Amino acid sequence: MTDASKGALDGVVVLDLSRILAGPTCTQLLGDFGAKVIKIENPKTGGDDTRAWGPPYVTDADGNATDMSAYFMCANRNKLSVSVDIGTAEGQAQIRELAATADIVVENFKPGGLAKYGLDYDSLSEVNPALIYCSISGYGQTGPNRDKPGYDLMAQGYGGIMSLTGEPDGAPMKVGVGIADVMCGMYACTGILAALHHRTATGEGQHIDLALVDAQMAWLINEGTNYLLSENLPKRRGNGHPNIVPYQVFECADGHVIVAVGNDSQFRRFCAFFGVEGLADTPDYATNPARIENRDALLATLIPLLKGRGMAEVTEGLEAVKVPVGPVNTLDKTLGSDQAIAREMVIEMDSAAGPVRLLGNPLKLSKTPVTYRLPPRAMGTDTDDVLA
């Protein structure tokens, strides 16, 4: 029988040389799956940059801020924190010793940045040929931009997603969180799991080269292929959809709702609810292609219909006739909802400074469920134990 107390990656050791968000997102996922993650932090710089990206911070019993900001905590549970200065010969030797018995290394230094310390893939794979070594950088290990730094905002700009985001007549807009970093971390985790499977079959380790900008381009999804097929540059549509109408946010009398009419029969029921059945029979609106062609005129009719009604009336009424609809929640309603509680999307862990609440892992594995074993750590908490 499967031991549910052990995760799917129980016994796997990850050496985490990454910081900020993309790499730490990846290694936190691996830790949630049961891997032992050893996070290396430089004592000379105060550790991971995000430790200082507050407020808010976790506070101690006296109300003083610790070195754990909310930003740091979002991607650093299930990790041991070890202070090592890789700029010293001693620190380099310690990393090589850890890498010799590790399964995975994740790093996000500039391309070539670890070679001068003898900690690049070529050097460490000589010590451990089975090592899976994932390098995350802004533009990848090759190409004309390889030496440029990479941050989430720049990736969103260069990778095109900002050109699609924002109001039609407004400025290009970034997504409200570091989504390029987070998605890059997801791709990194996927690539590592694929490399682990290959190693199980062959015994071979390998180098994974992942660029923040490449990952962002990959999730342009339908808008990317829309352009490749038509060569027409997409337009910013605010909360609208390029291929479906009506599929957007609408203002109500007391807030905002999302209406996602996915087919013509749903549109007919939508119109019936609002007492404008004739719209569904009008050639300009009867089919989705026609609604796309006549988007502006249709929305000019629909917007006042919703604006005059309350959120509850619209959501309950459209749900009753099986038209996809939902509220635009603020985080108090999102994270305090019965659904979030039922799905354990908010968890509590006991840190050295007291209980902290974190976002839960969304994956529900029936045989090897994720576990929450270690809260985010103060820098260097586990140095002596790990290096001993």
ROLO-16225 format. One line per 4 residues: their letters; for each residue x, y, z of C-alpha. Coordinates in steps of 0.5 Angstrom, whole numbers. Layout:
// residues N
a = X/Y/Z ~ ...
// end
This chain:
// residues 388
mtda = 0/0/0 ~ 2/7/-1 ~ 5/11/5 ~ 0/17/5
skga = 5/21/10 ~ 10/21/4 ~ 10/25/-2 ~ 11/23/-9
ldgv = 18/26/-9 ~ 20/23/-2 ~ 28/21/-2 ~ 29/27/-7
vvld = 34/32/-5 ~ 34/39/-8 ~ 39/44/-8 ~ 36/51/-9
lsri = 41/56/-11 ~ 35/61/-13 ~ 32/67/-11 ~ 26/72/-12
lagp = 20/68/-15 ~ 21/63/-21 ~ 26/59/-18 ~ 23/59/-11
tctq = 16/57/-14 ~ 19/51/-17 ~ 23/49/-11 ~ 17/50/-6
llgd = 13/45/-11 ~ 18/40/-11 ~ 18/41/-3 ~ 10/40/-3
fgak = 11/34/-7 ~ 16/31/-1 ~ 23/33/-3 ~ 28/35/1
viki = 30/42/-1 ~ 36/46/2 ~ 35/53/0 ~ 42/56/0
enpk = 42/64/2 ~ 48/69/2 ~ 49/71/9 ~ 53/78/6
tggd = 47/80/2 ~ 41/78/7 ~ 39/72/4 ~ 34/72/-1
dtra = 32/79/-4 ~ 25/78/-2 ~ 26/77/5 ~ 26/85/5
wgpp = 20/86/0 ~ 15/88/5 ~ 11/90/9 ~ 8/86/11
yvtd = 13/82/15 ~ 12/77/20 ~ 13/80/27 ~ 16/77/33
adgn = 13/76/40 ~ 15/83/42 ~ 12/86/35 ~ 19/87/32
atdm = 19/85/24 ~ 23/79/22 ~ 27/77/16 ~ 20/74/13
sayf = 16/78/9 ~ 9/76/6 ~ 13/76/-1 ~ 18/71/2
mcan = 13/67/5 ~ 9/66/-1 ~ 14/61/-4 ~ 19/59/1
rnkl = 15/53/5 ~ 18/46/6 ~ 25/49/5 ~ 31/48/10
svsv = 35/55/10 ~ 43/54/10 ~ 47/60/10 ~ 53/59/5
digt = 58/65/1 ~ 59/62/-5 ~ 64/67/-6 ~ 69/64/-2
aegq = 73/57/-3 ~ 70/54/3 ~ 63/56/1 ~ 64/53/-6
aqir = 67/47/-3 ~ 60/46/1 ~ 56/47/-5 ~ 60/42/-9
elaa = 59/37/-3 ~ 52/38/-3 ~ 51/37/-10 ~ 55/31/-10
tadi = 49/27/-6 ~ 43/32/-9 ~ 38/30/-15 ~ 37/37/-17
vven = 40/43/-17 ~ 36/50/-19 ~ 39/56/-20 ~ 37/63/-23
fkpg = 44/66/-24 ~ 46/70/-30 ~ 48/65/-36 ~ 55/63/-34
glak = 55/67/-27 ~ 56/60/-23 ~ 62/58/-28 ~ 67/62/-24
ygld = 66/59/-18 ~ 66/52/-21 ~ 58/51/-19 ~ 56/51/-27
ydsl = 53/44/-30 ~ 59/42/-33 ~ 63/42/-26 ~ 58/39/-22
sevn = 56/34/-27 ~ 63/31/-26 ~ 62/30/-19 ~ 55/27/-20
pali = 53/25/-27 ~ 46/23/-25 ~ 45/31/-23 ~ 39/34/-26
ycsi = 41/42/-26 ~ 36/47/-28 ~ 38/54/-30 ~ 33/59/-30
sgyg = 35/66/-33 ~ 31/72/-37 ~ 33/70/-44 ~ 36/63/-43
qtgp = 43/61/-44 ~ 44/63/-52 ~ 41/68/-56 ~ 43/75/-57
nrdk = 40/77/-50 ~ 43/72/-46 ~ 47/77/-42 ~ 41/82/-40
pgyd = 38/81/-33 ~ 31/78/-33 ~ 25/81/-28 ~ 18/79/-29
lmaq = 16/86/-31 ~ 21/86/-37 ~ 19/79/-39 ~ 12/81/-39
gygg = 14/87/-43 ~ 18/83/-48 ~ 14/77/-48 ~ 8/81/-51
imsl = 3/80/-45 ~ 3/87/-44 ~ 1/89/-51 ~ -5/85/-50
tgep = -7/87/-43 ~ -11/94/-41 ~ -16/98/-43 ~ -17/99/-51
dgap = -15/106/-50 ~ -10/106/-44 ~ -3/104/-43 ~ 0/97/-44
mkvg = -2/94/-37 ~ 2/88/-33 ~ -2/83/-30 ~ -3/84/-22
vgia = 2/79/-20 ~ 9/76/-22 ~ 5/71/-27 ~ 11/71/-32
dvmc = 16/69/-26 ~ 10/64/-23 ~ 9/61/-30 ~ 16/60/-31
gmya = 17/56/-24 ~ 11/52/-26 ~ 15/50/-33 ~ 21/49/-29
ctgi = 18/44/-24 ~ 15/40/-30 ~ 21/40/-34 ~ 25/37/-28
laal = 20/32/-27 ~ 20/30/-34 ~ 28/29/-33 ~ 27/25/-27
hhrt = 23/20/-31 ~ 28/20/-36 ~ 34/19/-30 ~ 30/13/-27
atge = 30/10/-34 ~ 37/11/-36 ~ 41/14/-30 ~ 43/20/-34
gqhi = 42/27/-31 ~ 41/33/-36 ~ 41/41/-36 ~ 35/44/-37
dlal = 36/51/-40 ~ 29/55/-38 ~ 28/63/-40 ~ 23/67/-37
vdaq = 21/70/-43 ~ 21/64/-47 ~ 16/61/-42 ~ 12/68/-42
mawl = 12/67/-50 ~ 9/60/-49 ~ 3/62/-45 ~ 1/67/-50
ineg = -4/61/-52 ~ -9/63/-57 ~ -7/70/-58 ~ 0/68/-60
tnyl = -3/63/-65 ~ -9/68/-67 ~ -3/73/-69 ~ 1/67/-73
lsen = -5/65/-77 ~ -7/72/-79 ~ -1/76/-78 ~ -6/81/-75
lpkr = -4/85/-69 ~ -9/83/-63 ~ -12/89/-60 ~ -13/90/-52
rgng = -20/89/-50 ~ -20/90/-43 ~ -24/85/-40 ~ -27/83/-46
hpni = -25/76/-50 ~ -22/77/-57 ~ -26/71/-60 ~ -32/70/-56
vpyq = -38/76/-54 ~ -41/77/-49 ~ -35/74/-45 ~ -32/80/-40
vfec = -33/84/-34 ~ -40/88/-33 ~ -41/93/-28 ~ -47/92/-24
adgh = -51/97/-19 ~ -47/94/-13 ~ -40/91/-16 ~ -38/87/-22
viva = -40/81/-25 ~ -37/76/-30 ~ -41/74/-36 ~ -38/68/-40
vgnd = -43/66/-46 ~ -40/61/-49 ~ -45/59/-55 ~ -51/61/-58
sqfr = -56/57/-54 ~ -53/61/-48 ~ -54/67/-51 ~ -61/66/-52
rfca = -62/64/-45 ~ -58/71/-43 ~ -63/75/-47 ~ -69/72/-45
ffgv = -67/73/-37 ~ -66/80/-39 ~ -72/81/-43 ~ -69/82/-50
egla = -71/76/-53 ~ -71/79/-60 ~ -63/80/-60 ~ -62/73/-60
dtpd = -66/73/-67 ~ -63/79/-70 ~ -58/77/-75 ~ -52/81/-73
yatn = -52/78/-66 ~ -55/71/-67 ~ -48/67/-68 ~ -42/68/-64
pari = -38/70/-71 ~ -44/76/-72 ~ -43/78/-65 ~ -36/79/-65
enrd = -37/83/-72 ~ -42/87/-68 ~ -39/87/-61 ~ -39/95/-60
alla = -46/96/-62 ~ -48/89/-58 ~ -45/92/-52 ~ -48/99/-52
tlip = -54/95/-51 ~ -52/90/-46 ~ -48/94/-41 ~ -54/99/-39
llkg = -58/92/-38 ~ -53/90/-32 ~ -51/96/-29 ~ -59/97/-27
rgma = -59/91/-23 ~ -55/88/-17 ~ -50/83/-17 ~ -54/78/-13
evte = -60/78/-18 ~ -55/78/-24 ~ -51/72/-21 ~ -57/68/-18
glea = -61/69/-25 ~ -56/67/-30 ~ -54/61/-26 ~ -61/59/-26
vkvp = -62/59/-33 ~ -55/56/-34 ~ -51/62/-37 ~ -44/62/-34
vgpv = -43/68/-29 ~ -39/70/-23 ~ -37/75/-18 ~ -31/79/-18
ntld = -29/78/-11 ~ -24/82/-7 ~ -19/78/-3 ~ -23/78/3
ktlg = -29/74/0 ~ -24/70/-4 ~ -20/67/1 ~ -25/67/6
sdqa = -30/64/2 ~ -34/57/4 ~ -30/54/-3 ~ -23/56/-1
iare = -24/53/6 ~ -27/47/3 ~ -21/46/-2 ~ -16/48/4
mvie = -13/54/0 ~ -11/57/6 ~ -7/54/11 ~ -4/55/18
mdsa = 3/53/20 ~ 7/55/26 ~ 13/59/25 ~ 19/61/30
agpv = 15/67/30 ~ 8/64/31 ~ 3/62/27 ~ 3/64/20
rllg = -3/63/14 ~ -1/61/7 ~ -4/60/1 ~ -5/52/0
nplk = -3/48/-6 ~ -8/47/-11 ~ -6/39/-13 ~ -10/34/-9
lskt = -7/27/-10 ~ -10/21/-8 ~ -5/17/-6 ~ 1/22/-5
pvty = -2/28/-2 ~ 2/34/-2 ~ 5/36/5 ~ 6/42/9
rlpp = 12/40/14 ~ 17/46/14 ~ 14/54/15 ~ 18/59/12
ramg = 25/59/16 ~ 29/65/18 ~ 35/66/14 ~ 41/60/16
tdtd = 36/57/21 ~ 39/50/19 ~ 46/51/17 ~ 49/47/22
dvla = 45/41/22 ~ 45/41/14 ~ 53/42/14 ~ 54/38/19
// end
